Each structure stands twice: as structure tokens, then as C-alpha cells.
Amino acid sequence: MFDTILGLPIHVLVLHAAVIGVPVAAALTVLALARPAWRERWSGWVAALNAIVLVVAYVTRESGEELYKRLERSGVITPEINDHRQLGLFLIWPVLALFLLSVLTWLVTRQAAAAPVSLVLTVATVLAAGWATFYVIQTGHSGSTAVWESIVDSTEPTP
């Protein structure tokens, strides 16, 4: 199901949505928390955006696993590919945390919870946004390194 589409690995088609979507969703989540009025207006939309990003991260992870199996059968697994795989398998957890905290923020905002509850939830959500952004950057960079480093090293730069 997550292997190929039109002869191309799904992973290389959807990974860009995760690499862009996770940091954008994280930034919008933090921005929506910046002011109470923004939180009231945007927290539901932010939770929905984080749900979409969670689905994208899941599809990226599963399609990456299918691509990894193809590469493994071909005998081309490198330490860089293994590093990328480990980061990619873990990435779903920070994205899930960001999603769950954004849903909690939306629910707490709707209930007009006490200030200490909102403050703790805001701090946790900001930390989750940073965590998710850090891991998607690490994962994306490791994947780019695994694919492109040897190609770039074997070619001459443009004069």
C-alpha cells in the first residue's frame, strides 16, 4: 500500500510534505499560543492542521519502511540509510505529542481553564513543537546525506 505510485517510491513523493509541514505546523501552533485571543480563534484549526501533519508523518514513515525493504532486498543498505531509518521511525512520536497537546489546548481553551493549567499546557506544547521540528530537520538531513552526499562528492562544482 505504501510502496510505489506511478513507478516511483511513495516515500520520495510525500517526504517533502513532512519536512515542510511539521515545522510550519509547529510554528503556527506556537504562534496561536502567543495571545489568548489568537488561541481562542485558532486552536481548533491548529489541532486540525496537526492532525493532517500526523497523517503525513505516518504515511512518510510507512512508505520509508517499504523503500527500506526494497533497498535491503537489493543489498544497498548503508550506515547512513540505517541512521535515517532510525530517526524516521522515531519522528512519529514528537509529531504525535504535538498533535495531542494541540488538541488539549483547544479543549482547555474552550473550557476557559485556570491560568496555571493553560501555562503548563502552553509550555509543554512549545517544547513539543521544538522537539518535532528538531527531529524532522535531523531526519530530513540524514536522508539527504544518505542519498546525495556520495553523488555530490563524486561530481565537480559548477565553475
C-alpha angles and dihedrals in degrees: 000000000000097000113091143344121198088351096304127107109260088221095068090049099049102034091081090060089055095044091052100029100054097054092041092050090045092051093047090048091054091043091052089054094053096087131023092232091053091047091053093047102039109026094093092050091046091052089051091049090050089051090055091047090050090055090047091050090049093050090046091051095047094044089048089055090052091049090048090054090052092049091046091053088050092050096237100121112135131186088255091055090049091050090050091049093052092050091045093051090051097045093081091069099061090043090050090049091052091049094048093047091049089053090049090049090053092049094046091047091052090051094046092231124199118281096252091055091049092047094051091046092048093051092047091048093049090050091049090049090053092045093051092046092049093051096046090051091048092046094046093047093049090050092049090049092050092052106032111026097081091044093051092044091054096051134070121247119246111268 
